[in-house]
């Protein structure tokens, strides 16, 4: 993961080279733990989820303290689950491994627990695309994810991982009329010169 990834003035994430945005979904509530600057280490915020062929990124509608965005490489997500509680809204929960700085020891970093709650409208478009994409990423990178049944430690740069067949996936996507998810049939107009080349997090003051 990467905390407070750079954003464009319109709130869109600054893309990586060869990154393709698949969808965005407004009206979600995002929960994440083990945030050092948050009281008790936990954050709960409302905003927008962006999904690409590389990552999933939450952008808060309003910053919570110094928290405004959270970036999760798809290759680093595991134990994902779709939950349909009786008395609460549908949600996706899971774990995501941190992107560890090169000069740090991985044993010092444990997974974050996250939850995406669908507060406004259905999720029949978002959920199938999300799980199909995660499954495709894991299939294309089987040599990484199948080290053992209990070992979820990422071993490659998420930007160097083999990419799933996004175009085919989007062509066959089911569109749920009750789901306000926005599917990008064409890529947003983003300045290619702003594209990022590494997955290291950046301080908020360096964001665009």
Residue, then its C-alpha position, 0 to 999 in steps of 0.5 A: x500500500x501507499x498512503x496519500x498517493x499523489x492526486x491530480x487537481x480534479x481528485x483523480x490519481x496520478x497514473x503510473x506508466x502503462x496504467x489503465x483505469x477501469x472504473x470509479x465508484x463514488x459513495x463508498x465508506x472506506x475503513x483501514x487500520x494501522x495508519x500511524x497518524x490516526x487515533x488508534x491507528x484506524x481511519x474511516x472516511x467517505x469518498x471514491x474508489x478507483x480501480x485500475x489494472x495495477x491497483x485499487x485506490x481510495x480518495x477521501x471526499x474530505x481529508x481525515x486529519x492528514x489522511x486523504x488517499x490510500x493506494x493498494x496494489x492488486x498483487x498485494x491484496x489477499x483474503x478478499x471477501x464479499x459480505x452481505x450482512x442482514x442489518x448493514x450494507x454490503x461490503x468487501x473486506x480483505x488484507x493488503x500487504x504494505x509496500x516496504x521501503x528498500x531500506x526497511x525490513x519486511x518483518x517490521x510491516x504487517x498487513x493492513x485490514x480494509x473494508x469497502x462499504x457500499x453506502x449508496x446504491x447497489x454493487x452488482x457492477x463493481x463486485x464482479x469486476x473487482x473479483x475477476x480482476x483480482x483473480x486474473x492478477x493472481x492467475x497471471x502471477x501464480x509463481x508469486x502468489x502460490x509460494x505457500x498457502x499461508x505466505x502472502x508476502x509479495x516478492x515482486x514490484x507490483x508495476x512489473x507484474x504481468x497484467x490481466x486482459x482488462x479490455x476483454x474483461x470490460x467488454x463482458x462486464x455486467x452493468x447493474x442499473x442500481x450500481x453508480x459505478x462509472x466504467x471507463x470505456x475511454x481513458x480519462x484525459x491525463x497528462x502523460x508527463x505526470x505519470x509515475x514510474x515507481x511505487x514509493x509513497x510520497x509525502x502529502x506536500x509533494x502531491x500534485 
